[in-house]
Amino acid sequence: MIVAALAIYVVVALKKKVHVVVDDETLLDRDFATFRRLFDSFTVTGADGKRQPLKAVLCVSEERLAAGKGDPGLVARVDPQADICYCEAKHVQSLYANTARNESRDFDAYSGRVLILDEVDALVIDEEPNEPFVYPNNELSQMATSVAEALLGGAKPETLSEVKNSGHP
């Protein structure tokens, strides 16, 4: 419930799109089915300024999509127009890889999205983590360490120049 509530908050309050990534197809199906009615009960303001239903979708295989007989909540790929998209890591990897290969390389679109990793331990901690979520980054590691140490020492978040001047969101 916490992940679904966070996804709704991000969409409704922060006005960003959400990708909820679950590493297990069975859990993915179960969680989306459990919260679909909740998602359907919310509305968002569209680009035209009008209220419209929150659009939540589930990424599934092509076979499952065909068997779904036109269910608008099922998609074969991450739908960039969906407010909330429940998917496996492979779906998000495909979307980001396609964006990187695209001539326009519109990485600014990422700023309007939030990635929520459900069951994060399965994605980044277990024996064989998904590479796109686990990679060395010395600059960010040093920044995170210095910020954590400053906060531990009593610094206020608004005074942390490492974050303000880093260029990272």
Secondary structure, DSSP 8 states (H G I E B T S, - for coil): -HHHHHHHHHHHTS--EEEEE-S-HHHHHHHHHHHHHHHHT-EEE-TTS-EEE--EEEE--HHHHHHTTT-TTEESS--TT-SEEEE-HHHHHHHHHHHHHSSS--GGGGGGEEEEETTHHHHHTSSS--GGG----HHHHHHHHHHHHHHHTT--GGG-HHHHTS---
